[in-house]
Amino acid sequence: MSRTSVTTHPWFLPHFEEFPSLMMYPIQRNTDLPFEIQPEIRILRPSIHARRANLVVKFQDLYGFTVEGNVDDVNVLNEVREKVREQGRVWWAMEANKGANWYLHTYGSSSIALTSSLRFSVLVNAMTLKKLIRKGIPPSLRPKVWFSLSGAAKKKSTVPDSYYNDLTGAVSDKITPATKQIDHDLPRTFPGHPWLDTPEGHAAVRRVLVGYSFRDSDVGYCQGLNYVAAMLLLVMKTEEEAFWMLAVLLENVLVNDCYTDNLSGCHVDQRVFKDLLTKKCPRLSAHLETLGFDVSLVATEWFLCLFSKSLPSETTMRVWDVLFYEGAKVLFNVALAIFKMKEEELLVTYHVGDAIKIIQNTTHHLFDPDDLLTFLVTLVKRIHKLCETNITIVIAFDKINFMTTNLSKQRKKQETVVMAELDQRLRRLNTTKLSVKS
């Protein structure tokens, strides 16, 4: 099954009539954002005809993307939706028990008079929150949890309330290299989406991206941010909140040189990831090198788009749940997981194209977010003899985290090499230009 932006063919229309619940997240208009996900998560029910013939069916996911697959794929999605519902019940029970914003009370006060019981309560809340986030934030709670825990709310509070409106109003008619590139990329940002691929959707994405390009001229605009901003707009309640989520992402969560003109940070991350793959999957790394397969062929898009262009939408959101709470190390965790999941298949490939196809098919079909951790869950079960899925998933995250604990040290180690290479490349380019002129 894959997420696509295709137009439904006429031959399929009768089957949509047999799937009254498939068109389940219609666009709703409000004063903030025209697109809003429907809080109710309905079960997908293929028709008898579709089940018997095992036909490919098409429907919309939680965030409005067109998904296609067979009946088995629909069953997987139904299982995922049941997990989302169950996780929603857990979160709402926590809100009823601890209060509406209990997750904000996970950091201790600096007061000397802080009692031991209060310190214990804060610690328990923090541990509970970490486990809950790793198992997924319900779509209905995601906007306020992200906005609060990521630091976006705090960042917004440091400027006047009119900051975003003033900024976007002041720069709306300005033309820069960044705005030209943004305008060029808008039609290519999730084409076919029922809201993003409309004049209203394009305008909202443009305002967020152009506004940020003037807020931080060092970053300006980099291809990949269009997909990130678009996904943020689908999740957050207002356009302004999406802007502040983008700001905290670029200024606090990720390293500050990932989206600069020379993409130095992205080059560093590719080298760090290649190193991690070599250490944790030595046989696979050696085989891929023999093929001439460089991890940047797939990982560049992963890191620049934060998996939003590669993984199904709800799986991307699960990755971002952890990203906004635990930081950029989750990007390396997920990338490692994808390669490890398909290690045996990749080891018998003979061509670069075959390896890329396996990786892309894997990411496009990861509709169950927990599948990302399957290989680690299996490893943990062998070691700890644990059988309960929720427990092993949490441990699995910790199991892989040791790989990226010293991420900043690994980045510093690679920065010198990358900067030297970029400098050398620039010198060669300047020499070539001088030769042409003479």
N, C-alpha and C positions, 0 to 999 in steps of 0.2 A: 504494500500500500504506500502511496506517496502523496505528499501535499503538492497540489498543482494550482495553476491559475487558468485552467482551461475553461472553455465555454461548453456547457452541456449539450451534447448532440441530440437532435430531435428524436432519435430512436430510443433515447433513454427517458424522455419526458413521462411516458406512462408509469415508469417505475417510481418516479418522484411522487406521483399521485398515490402510489401504494405505500409510500414512506411519509405519512403526514407529519412525523416527528423529525424528519431529517433537516428540513429548513427551520432549524430550531433557534437560531440566534439572529433574528431580523434586526436591521438597523433601526435604532430608536433615536429620535431627535431630542436634544435638550440644549440648554443655553451654553453648555460647556463644550462637550464633544459630541458630534452626531452619532458616533459609534459607541454602543454599550453592550457588553455581553449580558445574556439573560442569566439570572441567578439559578434558575432551575436547570438541572442537568438530566436530560431525558435519555432513556434507553433507545438505542437504534434498533428498529425492527424491520429487517429485510422481508420482502414479500415471499410467499411460497414459491412463486415462479423463479425469483432470484436465487432462493436457497437451493432449489432443485437443479437449476442450470449452472450454479456457481458463477453467476455473471459478475462482471465488474460494476460496482455501484459507486455513485458520487454523492457527496453530501458535504455540509459545512461543519467545521469543527468549532470549538468554543469561541475562537477568535475570528471566525468568518472566512477562514481559508477553505478552499475546495479540496476535499480529500477523496481519493479513489482507492478502491480495493475490493477484494472478494468477501464472501460471507465470513470466512475465518478471520479476516482482518477486522471486520465489524465486531466479531466476538471479543477480540483483543481490546478494541476501543471500549466496548461495554464494560469489560473488567476494569479498565483504567478509570472509567467514569464512576464505577462503584467504589474504587479506592478513593477517588476525589470526594465523593459523598461522605464516606466514612471519616476521612480526614477532616472534612468540614464539621462533622458532628463532634469530633474531638476538640477542635478549636473553639467551637461555640460553647461546649461544656466548660472549657477552661475560662472563657470570658464570663460565663455565669458564676463560676466558682471563685475566680480571683479578681474579677472586675474587667471592665471593657478594655482598658489599656494596660493590662497586667504585664505585658511583654516590655513595657518601658521601664519597669522596675527590676532590671536585671543587672544594674551597676550599683555598687556600694557608694554610700555617701562618704565624703572626706572627713566627716565629723568624728572627733575622738570618742564622743559619747555613743557611737553606734553600738547597740547591744549585740551580744553574741547570737541571740535568737533572730534578730533582724538580718545579721550577716548571713546566717544559715538560710533564711528565707530568700535572700537575694541570690545566693549560690544555687539553691534549688530551682528558682525561676530561670536562671541563666542556663542551667543544664537541661531543663525541660524545654526551653525555647530552642536551644540548639538541635535537640532531637526532633522537635516538631518541624522546624524549618527544613531539616534534611529529608524529612518524609513528605514535604510539600505544604505550601500555604494555600488554603482554599482560594479560588479565583475571586470570590466576593470580598475577601479580607486582604487580598494581595496589595491593592493600592495603598491602604492606610498603613499596613505593616511595612512595606517597602519604604514609604515616604518617611516613616518615623525612624526605623532602625538603620537606614542607609546613611543618615545624616543630612538628607535633602531638606527636611523640615527646619533643621537648625541653620543650614546655609541660607535658606529663604528668609529666616527671621532676622538676619543681619543687615538686610536692605529694606528700603521703603516698600510698602505693599504694592505700590504702582510700578515697581522696577520692571517687571516683564512687559507690561503694556507700554510703558514709556520707551523701553529698549526696542521692541518690535515696531512700534510706531515711528520711531526716529530713523530706523534703518530700512524700512520697507521698500523705499524707492532707490536705494543706493545700489550701484553695480560694482562688483569687485570680481577678481578671478574666482573667489570662493562661491559667490552667488551664481556666477555663470555655470560652474560645475554642478552646483545644487540643482539648478533648473534643468540641466542636462540629465541628471540622475533620477529626477522625480518620476518620469513615466516608467522607469525600469525598477522602481521600488515596489515589489510584490504586485506585478501586473495582474489584473483580474480580480483583486480583492474588492468586495462590494462597497467598501468605504475608502480605503487607502487609494484605490485607483479611480478616484473621482475628483472633480475640481475642488471640492471641499476638503477632501483628504490630502490632496497635493498641497493646498494652501496651508493647512495645519502643519504638515511636515516641514514645509518651506519656512514658515515663521519660526519654528523651533530651531532649525538648523542655521538659518541666517542670523537669528538673534544670538545664538551661541558663537557663531563665527566672529561677531563683533565683540562679544564678551571676552573671548580669548583669541587674540590675533595670532598667537604662536601656533595654536592648533588650526584656527580658521575652519576649514572643512576638509575632511578626508573621506574618500569613497569607503563605504562600509558603515559610516555613521548614519546614512540614510535608512538602512535597515534597522539599526538600533533605535533611532528616534521613532520610526514607524511602529515598532513593537511596543515601545513605551507609551505611545499615544493610545494603543489598543487596550493597555492595561490600566493606566491612570485615569482618574475621574475628570481631570481638566488638562487642557493644553499647557497651562502654566506649571502644573505639577510634573508633567512630562519633561518640560524644560529643566526644572530643578533636579530631576532624576538624572538627566543627561549630564548636567553640571557636576553633580556629586560623583558620578561614574568616572568622568574624565579628570576631575581634579583631586579625587580622594581614593576611589576604589582601585583604579588602574594606575599604572606608572605613567608619568606625565609626558613621556616622549613617544608613546605608541602611535599617535596620530599627527606627528609633526611632518614637515615637508619631506624630509628624507626617510621617514618611517624607521628611524634608528631603533626605537623601542621595539617595534615589530620584528626587526631583524635580530635583535638580541633575544627576544622570546623564542624565535625559531631555533636559534642555536642552543638555548637552554633546554628546550623540549627535545631536540635531537640528542643532547647529552643524556637526558633522563631516559629516553627510549633505549639508548645504548646500554645504560646501567641496569635497567629493569627488564629489558627484553633483548639481551645480547644476540641471540640467534636470529631473531627477526630483524634487528637493526643491521646485522652483517648481510643478511639475504637481500634486504632492500637496497643496501649500498651496492651490492653486486649487480642488481638490476639497473642501477642508475636512478633509483627512486629517491628523491629528496623530500623530506617531510613537509617542506614549505609548499609543495604542490597541492596539499589539502589543508595544511594547518594555517596557512596565511589567511585564508577566508574564515576559518574557525575563529582565530584570534581577533581579526579586524571587525567581523560581524557578530562576535560573541555567540557563535553557533546559531544565530537567528535565521540564517539563510540555509543552514544545513540540516538542523534537527526539526522535527514536528513542533508545532507551537507550544503545546503543553509541556513537552520535554524541555524545550528551550526555557520556558518559565520556571521549571524545577531547577534548572542549572542556575538561573538568575536569582532564585530564592536564596541559594547558598552564596552566590557571588556578592550580593548586596549586604550579606551579614558576615561572611568569613573572608571575603577578599578574592583577589585574582588567582590565588592558587587553585581554585576549583576549575579554572579553564585548563590547567595542565592535568589535573586529575581526570577530567572528562576525556581529554585528548588521549591520555595514556590508556584509559579504559577502552576506548574505541579500538585502538590498535591491538590491545591484549585480547579483546573479545574475538577478534578475527585472526589471531596469530597463526593458527594451524592452516587456515585457508590461504593466508598470505605467503606462508612458507613454501607452498607448492606452485606459486605463480612463476611465469617465465618472462613476462613483459610488464613494463611500467603501466601500460594502459589497463592490464588486468588487475593490478594492485589498486589503481585508482578507482576502478569500477566496483571492486569489493568494498572499499571504504565508503564510497558514495552511496551504494545500495544499503549499506549498514546504517549510515546516519539517517537517510531518508525514511527508513522503516522502523526507527526506534520510537514507536508510538507508546510503548510502555516505558516511562522514565526509569523504573527500577531495573530494567534490563541492562542499563549502563553499568550496574554494579554486580551483575550476575557472576562474573568470573571471580570477583573478590569475595562474594558471599560464599561461593563454593570453597574457596581457600580457607575462609574463616571457619566454616563448618568442619573441615578436615582437622583443623588445629584445635578448635575449642568445642567440637561436638555439639554445636548449637543448631537448633532446628527452627526456632521461631523467627519468621522472616523479618519482622519489624526490628528485632534486636540486631540481627546480623547485618541489616542494611546500615544501621547506625555505626556498628563496629567497622563495617567495610569502608565507610568514609574515613574513619580514623586510621584504618590499615593503610590506605593509599596516601594519607596526608603526610606520612613520614617522607615520602618521595619529594615533597615540595616545601618542607619546613624551612629550609635554608634558601628559599627562592631569591631573596635579595642578594645574598652572597653569590649565588650562581649567576645572577644578572650582572653584578659588578665584574665578575671574572670574564664574562663575555663582552662587556661594553668596550673595553680597550681594543679588542680584536676587531669588533664590528666598526667602530669609529675609524680605525686605521684603514680598513677596507673601503669604507665610504669615502674617506679622504683621498685614497689612491684612485678610486673610480672617478671622483671629481677632477683630479689632476689630469687623468687621461682624457676626460671629456674636454677640458679646457685646452689641452694640447692639440686635440683633434680639430677643435674650432679654429685655433690659431693657424694650423696647417692649411685648412680650407681657405681661410681669408688670404693667406700669403700666396 
